[in-house]
């Protein structure tokens, strides 16, 4: 792994073997050539110097295929660029969800110092896009500018499927209920992911509808697990 990484990093920076040898305080490039052929590995002090020259950790230098990371990144970018705009938005929403899950982040609008805010508990995000895991989140105390209506819990919108009614990162206040009517905006667990959608029931079917017509309806039938958390206070 080290031999391949050393050659990859050197060529990536358009550095020949002699130039690297000089940076390492050596008079010839023979050692560099032997390292890249895998004949032997330098001592830990030299490995430290190499890692510092190329801005990587020794662990990655010795154990990770650094060229594969770049190749995968380029492949992802290439595939993303070839997608239609609607699918690019889905990729972006999913990537942001993964980033936030990884870092346990819920992005909130930044308050201005002069504004007056009230405190309430936020129970995580609901998707206006690709789905959220609402039940995985513990309540977080946050500040909110404006009138807080009577509610049972609050969530934050992630995505744009409910535009123009709800924007990305908008706070929603929810009343718990077991009874809903067609046309109400609901917070729902659909196949174990949380969404904000419009509930519609007519002679055709029972379904969850996005206000943004770029998103398909979500059928309510025996093939899907569904639980209604409540209705959004409008």
C-alpha positions as CSV (number, residue, x, y, z in Angstrom):
1,X,0.0,0.0,0.0
2,X,2.8,2.4,0.9
3,X,4.6,1.9,-2.4
4,X,1.6,2.7,-4.4
5,X,0.6,5.7,-2.2
6,X,4.0,7.2,-2.4
7,X,4.1,7.1,-6.2
8,X,0.5,8.4,-6.5
9,X,1.2,11.3,-4.1
10,X,4.5,12.2,-5.8
11,X,3.0,12.1,-9.3
12,X,-0.1,14.0,-8.2
13,X,2.1,16.9,-7.2
14,X,4.2,16.7,-10.5
15,X,7.2,15.9,-8.4
16,X,10.0,13.6,-9.7
17,X,11.9,11.2,-7.6
18,X,15.0,13.4,-7.3
19,X,12.9,16.4,-6.1
20,X,11.4,14.3,-3.4
21,X,14.8,12.9,-2.4
22,X,16.1,16.5,-2.0
23,X,13.2,17.4,0.2
24,X,14.0,14.4,2.4
25,X,17.7,15.5,2.6
26,X,19.0,12.7,0.3
27,X,21.7,13.0,-2.4
28,X,20.2,10.5,-4.8
29,X,16.8,9.2,-5.8
30,X,17.7,5.5,-5.5
31,X,15.9,5.0,-2.2
32,X,12.7,6.6,-3.6
33,X,12.8,4.2,-6.5
34,X,13.2,1.2,-4.2
35,X,10.4,2.4,-1.9
36,X,8.0,2.8,-4.9
37,X,8.9,-0.7,-6.1
38,X,8.0,-2.1,-2.7
39,X,11.5,-3.4,-2.0
40,X,11.5,-2.0,1.5
41,X,9.9,0.7,3.6
42,X,11.7,3.6,5.2
43,X,12.0,4.1,9.0
44,X,9.3,5.9,11.0
45,X,11.2,9.2,11.0
46,X,11.3,9.3,7.2
47,X,7.6,8.2,7.0
48,X,6.8,11.2,9.2
49,X,8.6,13.5,6.8
50,X,6.9,12.0,3.8
51,X,3.5,12.3,5.4
52,X,4.2,15.9,6.2
53,X,5.4,16.7,2.7
54,X,2.2,15.4,1.1
55,X,-0.2,16.5,3.9
56,X,-1.5,13.1,4.8
57,X,-1.5,11.0,8.0
58,X,1.0,8.1,8.4
59,X,-2.0,5.8,9.0
60,X,-3.5,6.7,5.7
61,X,-0.1,6.7,4.0
62,X,0.5,3.1,5.2
63,X,-3.0,1.6,5.2
64,X,-5.4,3.4,2.8
65,X,-5.5,3.4,-1.0
66,X,-5.3,7.1,-1.4
67,X,-5.8,7.0,-5.2
68,X,-9.1,5.1,-4.7
69,X,-10.6,7.9,-2.7
70,X,-10.0,10.3,-5.5
71,X,-11.3,7.9,-8.1
72,X,-14.5,7.3,-6.2
73,X,-15.0,11.0,-5.7
74,X,-14.5,11.7,-9.4
75,X,-16.9,8.9,-10.3
76,X,-19.6,10.3,-7.9
77,X,-19.1,13.8,-9.4
78,X,-19.3,12.5,-12.9
79,X,-22.5,10.5,-12.2
80,X,-24.1,13.5,-10.4
81,X,-23.4,15.8,-13.4
82,X,-25.1,13.3,-15.7
83,X,-28.4,13.3,-13.6
84,X,-31.4,15.4,-14.3
85,X,-32.0,18.3,-12.0
86,X,-34.8,16.5,-10.0
87,X,-32.5,13.5,-9.3
88,X,-29.6,15.9,-8.4
89,X,-31.8,17.4,-5.8
90,X,-32.5,13.9,-4.3
91,X,-28.8,13.2,-4.2
92,X,-28.2,16.5,-2.5
93,X,-30.9,15.9,0.1
94,X,-29.7,12.4,0.8
95,X,-26.0,13.6,1.1
96,X,-27.0,16.4,3.5
97,X,-29.0,13.9,5.6
98,X,-26.0,11.6,5.8
99,X,-23.7,14.5,6.8
100,X,-26.1,15.7,9.5
101,X,-26.6,12.2,10.9
102,X,-22.8,11.7,10.9
103,X,-22.2,14.9,12.8
104,X,-25.5,14.9,14.8
105,X,-26.3,18.3,13.3
106,X,-29.6,20.1,13.1
107,X,-29.1,23.3,11.3
108,X,-31.0,26.2,12.7
109,X,-31.5,29.7,11.4
110,X,-28.9,32.0,13.0
111,X,-30.5,34.5,15.5
112,X,-29.8,38.2,15.3
113,X,-28.7,39.7,18.7
114,X,-31.5,42.3,18.8
115,X,-34.3,39.7,18.3
116,X,-36.4,38.4,21.1
117,X,-36.6,34.6,21.2
118,X,-38.6,32.0,23.1
119,X,-37.3,28.6,24.1
120,X,-38.9,25.3,23.1
121,X,-38.0,21.7,22.5
122,X,-37.2,20.5,19.0
123,X,-37.7,16.8,18.3
124,X,-35.6,16.5,15.2
125,X,-36.3,16.8,11.5
126,X,-39.1,15.6,9.2
127,X,-38.4,15.2,5.5
128,X,-39.9,17.3,2.8
129,X,-37.8,15.1,0.5
130,X,-36.2,11.7,1.1
131,X,-37.1,10.8,4.6
132,X,-35.8,11.3,8.2
133,X,-35.4,9.2,11.2
134,X,-37.5,11.3,13.7
135,X,-37.5,8.7,16.5
136,X,-33.7,8.6,16.6
137,X,-33.5,12.2,17.7
138,X,-33.7,13.3,21.4
139,X,-35.3,16.7,22.1
140,X,-33.1,19.7,21.9
141,X,-33.8,23.1,23.4
142,X,-33.7,25.8,20.8
143,X,-34.6,29.5,20.5
144,X,-37.4,30.7,18.2
145,X,-38.4,34.1,17.1
146,X,-42.1,34.7,16.9
147,X,-45.3,33.5,18.5
148,X,-45.2,29.8,19.5
149,X,-48.7,28.3,19.1
150,X,-50.1,25.7,21.4
151,X,-48.6,22.4,20.4
152,X,-47.4,19.0,21.6
153,X,-44.0,18.9,19.8
154,X,-42.0,20.7,17.2
155,X,-39.9,19.6,14.3
156,X,-37.8,21.2,11.6
157,X,-38.3,20.7,7.8
158,X,-35.6,19.1,5.8
159,X,-36.1,19.5,2.0
160,X,-38.3,21.3,-0.5
161,X,-41.2,18.9,-1.3
162,X,-43.7,21.0,0.6
163,X,-42.9,24.3,-1.2
164,X,-44.4,26.9,-1.3
165,X,-46.2,26.2,2.0
166,X,-43.1,25.1,4.0
167,X,-39.5,26.1,3.3
168,X,-36.4,24.1,4.0
169,X,-35.3,24.5,7.7
170,X,-38.7,26.0,8.7
171,X,-40.0,25.1,12.2
172,X,-43.3,23.3,12.4
173,X,-45.5,23.0,15.5
174,X,-47.5,19.8,15.7
175,X,-50.6,18.6,17.7
176,X,-50.9,14.9,18.4
177,X,-54.0,13.3,17.1
178,X,-55.4,9.9,16.1
179,X,-58.0,11.3,13.8
180,X,-57.1,13.2,10.6
181,X,-59.2,14.6,7.7
182,X,-58.4,14.7,4.0
183,X,-56.5,17.9,3.2
184,X,-54.7,18.2,6.5
185,X,-50.9,18.6,6.7
186,X,-49.6,15.7,8.8
187,X,-46.4,14.5,10.3
188,X,-46.2,10.8,9.5
189,X,-44.0,7.8,9.9
190,X,-43.9,6.1,6.5
191,X,-41.9,2.9,6.3
192,X,-40.0,4.0,9.4
193,X,-39.0,7.4,8.2
194,X,-40.7,10.7,9.1
195,X,-42.3,13.0,6.6
196,X,-44.4,16.2,6.4
197,X,-47.1,15.7,3.8
198,X,-50.7,16.5,2.9
199,X,-53.1,13.7,3.6
200,X,-55.5,13.0,0.8
201,X,-58.4,10.5,0.8
202,X,-60.8,10.4,-2.2
203,X,-62.6,7.9,-4.3
204,X,-59.4,7.0,-6.1
205,X,-57.1,6.2,-3.2
206,X,-55.6,7.2,0.2
207,X,-52.2,8.8,-0.1
208,X,-49.6,11.3,1.1
209,X,-49.1,14.2,-1.3
210,X,-46.2,16.7,-1.8
211,X,-47.2,20.3,-2.7
212,X,-44.1,20.4,-4.8
213,X,-45.2,18.5,-7.9
214,X,-41.7,17.3,-8.6
215,X,-42.3,14.6,-6.0
216,X,-44.5,11.6,-6.4
217,X,-47.5,10.8,-4.2
218,X,-46.9,8.2,-1.5
219,X,-49.7,5.5,-1.4
220,X,-51.2,4.4,1.8
221,X,-52.0,0.7,1.6
222,X,-51.1,-2.7,3.1
223,X,-47.7,-2.6,1.5
224,X,-46.5,0.3,3.7
225,X,-46.1,0.8,7.4
226,X,-47.7,4.0,8.5
227,X,-48.2,5.9,11.8
228,X,-49.5,9.4,12.1
229,X,-47.7,11.5,14.7
230,X,-50.1,14.5,14.4
231,X,-51.2,17.5,12.3
232,X,-49.3,20.7,11.7
233,X,-50.6,23.8,13.4
234,X,-51.2,26.3,10.6
